[in-house]
């Protein structure tokens, strides 16, 4: 007897539909044959299914049974097919009714006792089920929590195989899971707060400008000047993500099998700080079957690269396109995927290998060739894509001893939220939410300059030998500073402040 149900496999962060079919009573050796381009994990599912069926009190006939995963030319991976295969086998042997089986998208990993375990991509599967206009999804409880974020479909979380069978046979009823999200505006991490930052008023200002507009930021300073300290506190002044942004974040983390982020709720954004030994695949994503890398895990959040020149040149260069487009396309033999990567890029570096170039109290021990080699690791095109360059000078002892707590993260975050609201209203008809990703078609309209200010910008371009990309980024930063001042037009002081954040171009290159 033939039976079928619906499941899905992941490609990148998206779920692709897979039809699971089972046909029993065939002539031949009494065994179960699995076809449809499965990987090793999927092939092993037959052993898990046999044990779970046996321990659940179910039996299979001693005939040849063929299980097909369609389409046959799509590679299947993961343990999510355990549950739909088991249900199809039961349906093909008349131990399970067919009426409800096709109404749901089903996925789940089976333990040998029949218990159901978390599978990655639950949210993506719920999105797919909604697109297919299915009644809902049946998933393990751990995966169903994230899937419940999708409106318009029923999401059922189940604990074991017997519970699913009784539900589909209409012997028991289950309540659909409702989304439960922590949306309180508490501090993201009480261990980090901007009121602990000593001195560095210029750096604090640059960070606030960068966060308000979602701009990329490079911090340059000697060891102990607070570069890493300030960078780690940037998430505490970021506004809470919207529901759409939150779903995008969960979708990415779910595709990697990391369900821990959902516990953070709506009061935090991703903050990724990979070590400088990371590979280009680890940073941008990829693998045999393309998956998300660090830049996608930082989507709608912050990617922080500490000691930027210590990263391999090849690793840094792969950041060019994502920084410009907000997404990355990866092509492999298993397929091509486009992953979201719209993040705020923050980096820090020393002015030289020893770190003390320009320090009035410590002499630099580096030779000119060493300094040139150190700085040459950051290419001009990459530097061009960083909107703000700011110096963080070493702190004097008196600044450390006479320290008084400054503005807290909560106070700064309130100002950031006001500025972000202005930008959301400006780009209400677009998918973007910050000035950093303003399209070129909007620059002339949103970043209007008077004739006098145009001359100021032309002079700066000539003096600093800036590129056309730097020109547009200065305008975008100027627009952000004007928004912070609640100014309709970009004034001279707004433009000058934006220009001075580019005056390190010549020094670094």
Secondary structure per residue as TSV (DSSP state, phi and psi in degrees):
chain	resnum	aa	ss	phi	psi
A	1	X	-	360.0	138.6
A	2	X	E	-95.1	137.5
A	3	X	E	-140.8	159.2
A	4	X	E	-154.0	156.7
A	5	X	E	-149.9	-176.7
A	6	X	E	-118.5	137.5
A	7	X	E	-143.0	-162.8
A	8	X	E	-158.7	155.8
A	9	X	E	-125.6	156.0
A	10	X	E	-96.1	139.0
A	11	X	E	-133.2	107.1
A	12	X	T	71.5	-122.3
A	13	X	T	-108.0	3.7
A	14	X	E	-106.5	150.8
A	15	X	E	-98.7	135.0
A	16	X	E	-109.3	138.7
A	17	X	E	-68.6	140.1
A	18	X	E	-134.3	127.5
A	19	X	E	-93.2	126.1
A	20	X	E	-102.3	120.8
A	21	X	E	-121.9	145.0
A	22	X	E	-138.4	134.0
A	23	X	E	-128.7	119.1
A	24	X	E	-109.2	169.3
A	25	X	E	80.9	14.7
A	26	X	E	-77.4	152.3
A	27	X	S	-76.1	146.0
A	28	X	S	132.5	-172.2
A	29	X	S	-62.1	140.1
A	30	X	S	-72.0	90.8
A	31	X	-	-155.1	165.6
A	32	X	E	-106.0	126.5
A	33	X	E	-111.0	127.8
A	34	X	E	-108.3	121.9
A	35	X	E	-128.4	166.2
A	36	X	S	116.0	32.8
A	37	X	S	57.5	54.6
A	38	X	B	-84.0	151.6
A	39	X	-	-88.2	-175.1
A	40	X	H	-62.2	-38.4
A	41	X	H	-63.8	-41.6
A	42	X	H	-68.0	-39.7
A	43	X	H	-61.0	-38.0
A	44	X	T	-68.7	-14.2
A	45	X	H	-61.4	-30.2
A	46	X	H	-60.5	-39.2
A	47	X	H	-67.6	-41.7
A	48	X	H	-64.8	-40.2
A	49	X	H	-64.1	-44.1
A	50	X	H	-59.0	-46.4
A	51	X	H	-66.4	-43.2
A	52	X	H	-66.3	-37.3
A	53	X	H	-66.7	-42.4
A	54	X	H	-63.9	-46.2
A	55	X	H	-72.0	-17.0
A	56	X	T	-90.4	0.0
A	57	X	T	86.2	14.6
A	58	X	-	-100.7	159.9
A	59	X	-	-136.2	156.1
A	60	X	-	-118.7	142.5
A	61	X	-	-69.0	152.3
A	62	X	S	-85.6	67.0
A	63	X	S	-134.0	172.7
A	64	X	E	-76.7	130.8
A	65	X	E	-125.5	129.3
A	66	X	E	-108.3	127.9
A	67	X	E	-112.5	126.6
A	68	X	E	-119.8	136.5
A	69	X	E	-111.8	109.5
A	70	X	E	-109.7	145.2
A	71	X	S	-75.1	148.4
A	72	X	T	-72.1	-21.4
A	73	X	T	-92.0	3.7
A	74	X	S	-101.2	121.2
A	75	X	-	-67.1	131.2
A	76	X	B	-105.5	136.4
A	77	X	-	-139.8	160.4
A	78	X	S	95.2	173.4
A	79	X	S	-100.4	8.0
A	80	X	T	-70.2	-13.9
A	81	X	H	-85.5	-4.3
A	82	X	H	-55.1	-54.2
A	83	X	H	-65.5	-50.2
A	84	X	H	-62.3	-33.9
A	85	X	H	-65.2	-45.3
A	86	X	H	-60.5	-42.5
A	87	X	H	-67.9	-38.2
A	88	X	H	-65.1	-39.6
A	89	X	H	-62.5	-42.0
A	90	X	H	-67.2	-38.9
A	91	X	H	-68.4	-37.4
A	92	X	H	-69.7	-20.7
A	93	X	T	-104.6	16.2
A	94	X	T	62.5	26.2
A	95	X	S	-95.2	-2.1
A	96	X	S	-146.5	136.6
A	97	X	-	-72.8	156.8
A	98	X	S	-93.7	-13.3
A	99	X	T	-59.6	-48.2
A	100	X	T	-93.1	-13.1
A	101	X	G	-61.7	-37.7
A	102	X	G	-86.8	-6.4
A	103	X	G	-82.1	-14.4
A	104	X	E	-119.6	154.3
A	105	X	E	-95.1	126.2
A	106	X	E	-122.8	137.0
A	107	X	-	-155.6	151.1
A	108	X	-	165.8	145.3
A	109	X	E	-93.4	134.8
A	110	X	E	-100.0	136.6
A	111	X	-	-85.5	169.7
A	112	X	T	-65.7	-25.0
A	113	X	T	-87.6	-5.6
A	114	X	S	101.8	-3.2
A	115	X	B	-70.4	153.4
A	116	X	E	-103.9	138.0
A	117	X	E	-119.6	160.3
A	118	X	-	-56.4	138.0
A	119	X	-	-123.9	145.4
A	120	X	T	-77.7	153.7
A	121	X	T	85.2	20.7
A	122	X	H	-60.2	-40.6
A	123	X	H	-65.4	-42.7
A	124	X	H	-62.9	-37.3
A	125	X	H	-67.0	-37.4
A	126	X	H	-65.7	-38.8
A	127	X	H	-62.4	-42.7
A	128	X	H	-63.5	-43.3
A	129	X	H	-61.0	-38.1
A	130	X	H	-66.7	-40.9
A	131	X	H	-63.7	-35.0
A	132	X	T	-82.1	-1.3
A	133	X	T	60.1	39.3
A	134	X	-	-85.7	164.1
A	135	X	S	-64.2	-39.9
A	136	X	E	176.1	-160.5
A	137	X	E	-130.0	150.3
A	138	X	E	-119.6	118.0
A	139	X	E	-139.1	162.4
A	140	X	E	-57.8	152.1
A	141	X	H	-54.1	-42.8
A	142	X	H	-62.8	-33.6
A	143	X	H	-85.4	-26.8
A	144	X	H	-69.3	-27.0
A	145	X	H	-61.2	-44.6
A	146	X	H	-73.0	-35.3
A	147	X	H	-64.4	-27.0
A	148	X	T	-67.1	-11.1
A	149	X	T	-69.7	-17.7
A	150	X	S	-84.5	123.3
A	151	X	T	-81.0	155.1
A	152	X	T	92.0	0.2
A	153	X	S	-136.7	160.5
A	154	X	E	-89.9	131.9
A	155	X	E	-118.5	119.4
A	156	X	E	-113.8	125.3
A	157	X	E	-100.2	127.7
A	158	X	E	-124.4	154.6
A	159	X	S	-99.4	-30.8
A	160	X	B	-152.7	171.7
A	161	X	H	-64.9	-43.2
A	162	X	H	-60.3	-37.0
A	163	X	H	-64.3	-40.4
A	164	X	H	-65.5	-43.4
A	165	X	H	-62.0	-45.4
A	166	X	H	-63.2	-37.0
A	167	X	H	-67.1	-45.9
A	168	X	H	-70.9	-26.4
A	169	X	T	-84.4	2.7
A	170	X	T	61.3	31.4
A	171	X	S	-86.9	-28.5
A	172	X	S	-132.9	158.3
A	173	X	-	-111.9	146.1
A	174	X	-	-120.8	146.5
A	175	X	-	-90.0	132.7
A	176	X	-	-65.5	142.4
A	177	X	-	-75.5	135.2
A	178	X	-	-101.3	144.7
A	179	X	-	-65.3	138.8
A	180	X	-	-129.1	108.9
A	181	X	-	-124.2	133.4
A	182	X	-	-78.2	108.4
A	183	X	-	-114.0	14.3
A	184	X	-	-70.8	146.0
A	185	X	-	-91.4	57.9
A	186	X	-	-90.4	163.1
A	187	X	-	-59.9	138.5
A	188	X	S	-60.3	-45.2
A	189	X	-	-144.0	108.7
A	190	X	T	-63.5	-13.1
A	191	X	T	-75.7	-20.5
A	192	X	-	-118.1	130.6
A	193	X	-	-155.1	143.6
A	194	X	G	-68.2	-17.6
A	195	X	G	-71.2	-6.8
A	196	X	G	-90.3	-9.9
A	197	X	-	-76.0	125.4
A	198	X	-	-95.3	126.4
A	199	X	S	64.2	-143.9
A	200	X	-	53.1	54.5
A	201	X	H	-64.6	-37.7
A	202	X	H	-65.1	-41.3
A	203	X	H	-65.2	-43.3
A	204	X	H	-60.1	-42.0
A	205	X	H	-63.4	-46.0
A	206	X	H	-61.6	-39.5
A	207	X	H	-63.9	-43.0
A	208	X	H	-64.3	-40.9
A	209	X	H	-61.3	-45.7
A	210	X	H	-61.9	-43.7
A	211	X	H	-68.6	-40.2
A	212	X	H	-58.9	-40.2
A	213	X	H	-102.7	-0.2
A	214	X	T	69.6	29.0
A	215	X	-	-84.4	155.6
A	216	X	-	-78.5	148.1
A	217	X	E	-137.7	134.6
A	218	X	E	-120.8	126.0
A	219	X	E	-110.6	126.2
A	220	X	E	-120.3	128.5
A	221	X	-	-177.5	164.7
A	222	X	-	-71.2	167.9
A	223	X	T	-59.0	138.1
A	224	X	T	83.5	8.4
A	225	X	S	-85.2	-6.5
A	226	X	S	100.1	17.0
A	227	X	H	-61.6	-53.2
A	228	X	H	-68.9	-37.4
A	229	X	H	-60.0	-46.9
A	230	X	H	-67.3	-42.4
A	231	X	H	-61.3	-40.7
A	232	X	H	-68.5	-16.2
A	233	X	T	-95.8	-1.6
A	234	X	G	-60.4	-41.6
A	235	X	G	-57.4	-25.7
A	236	X	G	-73.7	-14.1
A	237	X	G	-111.4	1.9
A	238	X	S	-75.8	139.8
A	239	X	-	-67.3	153.8
A	240	X	-	-62.7	144.2
A	241	X	-	-69.2	149.9
A	242	X	-	-71.0	170.6
A	243	X	H	-61.6	-40.2
A	244	X	H	-63.2	-43.3
A	245	X	H	-65.1	-40.0
A	246	X	H	-61.8	-43.3
A	247	X	H	-64.4	-40.2
A	248	X	H	-60.5	-41.7
A	249	X	H	-64.7	-50.1
A	250	X	H	-60.8	-37.8
A	251	X	H	-60.0	-41.8
A	252	X	H	-68.7	-48.6
A	253	X	H	-65.7	-36.0
A	254	X	H	-63.0	-37.6
A	255	X	H	-65.7	-22.8
A	256	X	T	-92.7	-3.7
A	257	X	T	86.6	11.8
A	258	X	-	-101.5	104.4
A	259	X	-	-96.9	3.1
A	260	X	G	-72.7	-26.9
A	261	X	G	-63.6	-30.5
A	262	X	G	-60.9	-25.9
A	263	X	G	-66.8	-21.1
A	264	X	G	-71.1	-26.0
A	265	X	G	69.9	-159.2
A	266	X	G	-84.1	9.5
A	267	X	G	-106.2	21.2
A	268	X	-	-155.3	153.0
A	269	X	-	-117.2	158.0
A	270	X	-	-62.6	144.1
A	271	X	E	-134.5	109.5
A	272	X	E	-111.7	130.6
A	273	X	-	-134.6	74.6
A	274	X	-	-68.2	152.5
A	275	X	-	-71.8	155.8
A	276	X	T	-70.1	-8.2
A	277	X	T	-84.9	1.9
A	278	X	-	-61.7	147.7
A	279	X	-	-87.4	168.2
A	280	X	H	-65.9	-34.4
A	281	X	H	-66.7	-41.1
A	282	X	H	-63.6	-31.9
A	283	X	H	-81.7	-48.2
A	284	X	H	-93.2	-20.8
A	285	X	E	103.7	168.7
A	286	X	E	143.2	-141.1
A	287	X	T	101.3	176.8
A	288	X	T	-58.1	-48.0
A	289	X	T	-106.6	109.3
A	290	X	T	-53.7	131.2
A	291	X	E	-133.2	174.2
A	292	X	E	-73.0	140.4
A	293	X	-	-105.5	-167.5
A	294	X	H	-62.9	-35.6
A	295	X	H	-68.5	-29.8
A	296	X	H	-79.4	-35.0
A	297	X	H	-66.7	-21.2
A	298	X	T	-90.4	3.2
A	299	X	T	-54.5	131.9
A	300	X	T	65.5	18.7
A	301	X	S	-141.5	-138.9
A	302	X	E	-126.5	134.5
A	303	X	E	-110.3	117.2
A	304	X	E	-112.8	121.6
A	305	X	E	-112.1	105.0
A	306	X	S	-83.0	140.7
A	307	X	S	56.0	63.6
A	308	X	G	-53.3	-44.6
A	309	X	G	-66.0	-15.0
A	310	X	G	-77.6	-15.8
A	311	X	S	-73.2	147.2
A	312	X	-	-62.4	143.2
A	313	X	H	-57.3	-41.2
A	314	X	H	-64.0	-32.6
A	315	X	H	-69.4	-43.6
A	316	X	H	-66.8	-35.7
A	317	X	H	-68.9	-24.5
A	318	X	T	-72.1	-8.0
A	319	X	H	-79.6	-13.1
A	320	X	H	-57.3	-57.1
A	321	X	H	-65.1	-47.5
A	322	X	H	-57.9	-38.3
A	323	X	H	-64.3	-29.7
A	324	X	H	-87.3	-42.0
A	325	X	H	-100.5	-21.2
A	326	X	S	77.7	12.6
A	327	X	E	-157.4	163.9
A	328	X	E	-138.4	136.1
A	329	X	E	-107.0	126.5
A	330	X	E	-118.3	127.3
A	331	X	E	-112.8	125.5
A	332	X	E	-135.3	172.9
A	333	X	T	-62.2	-30.1
A	334	X	T	-78.3	-10.9
A	335	X	E	146.2	176.1
A	336	X	E	-117.3	131.3
A	337	X	E	-131.0	149.4
A	338	X	E	-113.3	120.2
A	339	X	E	-109.0	140.5
A	340	X	E	-71.7	143.0
A	341	X	-	-153.9	51.8
A	342	X	-	-95.2	98.6
A	343	X	-	-135.6	165.1
A	344	X	E	-91.8	121.4
A	345	X	E	-94.0	122.3
A	346	X	E	-125.1	131.0
A	347	X	E	-137.4	155.6
A	348	X	E	-134.7	154.4
A	349	X	E	-160.0	158.8
A	350	X	-	-85.2	157.3
A	351	X	S	-71.3	-16.8
A	352	X	S	-158.8	173.1
A	353	X	S	-57.4	-40.7
A	354	X	S	-80.2	-21.7
A	355	X	S	96.2	-2.9
A	356	X	-	-114.3	18.4
A	357	X	T	-65.7	124.2
A	358	X	T	85.0	-1.6
A	359	X	-	-77.9	123.9
A	360	X	S	-70.2	-17.0
A	361	X	S	-105.1	-21.0
A	362	X	S	-124.7	129.9
A	363	X	-	-81.2	141.4
A	364	X	-	-78.1	135.3
A	365	X	-	-102.9	4.8
A	366	X	-	-90.9	142.7
A	367	X	-	-81.0	163.6
A	368	X	H	-60.6	-44.5
A	369	X	H	-60.0	-37.6
A	370	X	H	-64.0	-42.2
A	371	X	H	-65.4	-42.9
A	372	X	H	-63.7	-42.2
A	373	X	H	-63.9	-39.9
A	374	X	H	-63.6	-46.3
A	375	X	H	-76.8	-26.1
A	376	X	T	-68.5	-11.6
A	377	X	T	-68.0	-20.2
A	378	X	S	-102.4	108.1
A	379	X	-	-72.6	157.9
A	380	X	H	-59.3	-44.8
A	381	X	H	-59.9	-37.1
A	382	X	H	-69.5	-44.4
A	383	X	H	-61.1	-34.0
A	384	X	H	-60.7	-28.2
A	385	X	T	-88.8	0.8
A	386	X	-	-99.6	118.3
A	387	X	-	-72.3	-39.8
A	388	X	E	-123.6	129.6
A	389	X	E	-117.4	124.1
A	390	X	E	-134.4	140.9
A	391	X	E	-92.3	141.2
A	392	X	-	-119.1	94.8
A	393	X	-	-69.3	159.5
A	394	X	-	-65.3	144.8
A	395	X	-	-85.5	141.0
A	396	X	-	-77.3	157.4
A	397	X	H	-60.4	-38.0
A	398	X	H	-62.0	-35.0
A	399	X	H	-66.8	-32.6
A	400	X	H	-74.9	-39.7
A	401	X	H	-79.2	-36.0
A	402	X	T	-97.8	34.5
A	403	X	-	-75.5	132.9
A	404	X	-	-121.4	136.9
A	405	X	-	-59.3	132.5
A	406	X	-	-95.9	-158.5
A	407	X	-	-59.8	140.4
A	408	X	-	-81.1	166.5
A	409	X	H	-61.6	-35.6
A	410	X	H	-62.8	-42.0
A	411	X	H	-64.4	-45.4
A	412	X	H	-64.8	-40.4
A	413	X	H	-62.5	-34.7
A	414	X	H	-62.5	-42.3
A	415	X	H	-65.4	-39.9
A	416	X	H	-61.9	-42.5
A	417	X	H	-63.6	-37.6
A	418	X	H	-63.9	-43.7
A	419	X	H	-67.0	-41.4
A	420	X	H	-64.8	-33.7
A	421	X	H	-63.0	-40.4
A	422	X	H	-60.0	-41.6
A	423	X	H	-70.8	-38.4
A	424	X	H	-61.8	-40.2
A	425	X	H	-66.9	-36.6
A	426	X	H	-65.2	-41.9
A	427	X	T	-104.9	32.4
A	428	X	T	-61.7	-26.8
A	429	X	T	-92.4	-0.4
A	430	X	S	-113.5	169.2
A	431	X	S	-83.1	-13.8
A	432	X	-	-83.6	160.0
A	433	X	-	-129.4	-6.7
A	434	X	S	-133.1	160.6
A	435	X	G	-65.9	-27.3
A	436	X	G	-58.7	-33.3
A	437	X	G	-105.4	25.0
A	438	X	-	-61.8	127.4
A	439	X	-	-68.7	156.3
A	440	X	H	-59.8	-32.0
A	441	X	H	-66.2	-18.0
A	442	X	H	-97.2	-13.0
A	443	X	H	-62.0	-46.7
A	444	X	H	-63.5	-34.0
A	445	X	H	-79.0	-41.8
A	446	X	H	-90.8	-20.9
A	447	X	S	-119.1	48.1
A	448	X	-	-66.5	134.9
A	449	X	-	-119.6	144.1
A	450	X	-	-71.6	166.3
A	451	X	H	-60.0	-38.3
A	452	X	H	-64.3	-45.0
A	453	X	H	-68.5	-30.7
A	454	X	H	-62.0	-40.3
A	455	X	H	-66.1	-37.9
A	456	X	H	-60.9	-44.6
A	457	X	H	-67.1	-40.0
A	458	X	H	-60.9	-42.9
A	459	X	H	-62.1	-43.4
A	460	X	H	-64.6	-40.7
A	461	X	H	-59.4	-42.6
A	462	X	H	-71.1	-41.6
A	463	X	H	-68.8	-38.9
A	464	X	H	-97.0	-3.3
A	465	X	T	55.6	49.2
A	466	X	-	-82.9	154.4
A	467	X	-	-87.7	173.7
A	468	X	H	-64.2	-34.9
A	469	X	H	-65.3	-41.1
A	470	X	H	-63.0	-34.4
A	471	X	H	-58.6	-50.5
A	472	X	H	-67.5	-33.7
A	473	X	H	-71.7	-32.9
A	474	X	H	-62.9	-42.1
A	475	X	H	-63.0	-40.8
A	476	X	H	-66.1	-42.8
A	477	X	H	-64.8	-39.3
A	478	X	H	-60.2	-40.2
A	479	X	H	-63.7	-38.6
A	480	X	H	-65.6	-44.6
A	481	X	H	-62.8	-39.2
A	482	X	H	-63.3	-39.4
A	483	X	H	-64.5	-37.2
A	484	X	H	-63.9	-29.4
A	485	X	T	-93.0	4.3
A	486	X	T	55.5	41.2
A	487	X	-	-102.1	134.2
A	488	X	S	-69.6	-41.7
A	489	X	S	-107.4	157.0
A	490	X	-	-81.5	116.0
A	491	X	-	-90.7	172.0
A	492	X	H	-60.4	-43.3
A	493	X	H	-66.5	-32.8
A	494	X	H	-65.2	-43.6
A	495	X	H	-66.6	-42.8
A	496	X	H	-63.8	-38.9
A	497	X	H	-64.6	-41.4
A	498	X	H	-64.2	-38.3
A	499	X	H	-66.0	-40.6
A	500	X	H	-68.2	-17.4
A	501	X	T	-77.5	-5.6
A	502	X	T	-107.8	1.7
A	503	X	T	-74.7	2.3
A	504	X	T	-95.1	-4.0
A	505	X	H	-53.0	-51.7
A	506	X	H	-65.9	-37.8
A	507	X	H	-66.5	-40.4
A	508	X	H	-79.0	-41.0
A	509	X	-	-67.2	360.0
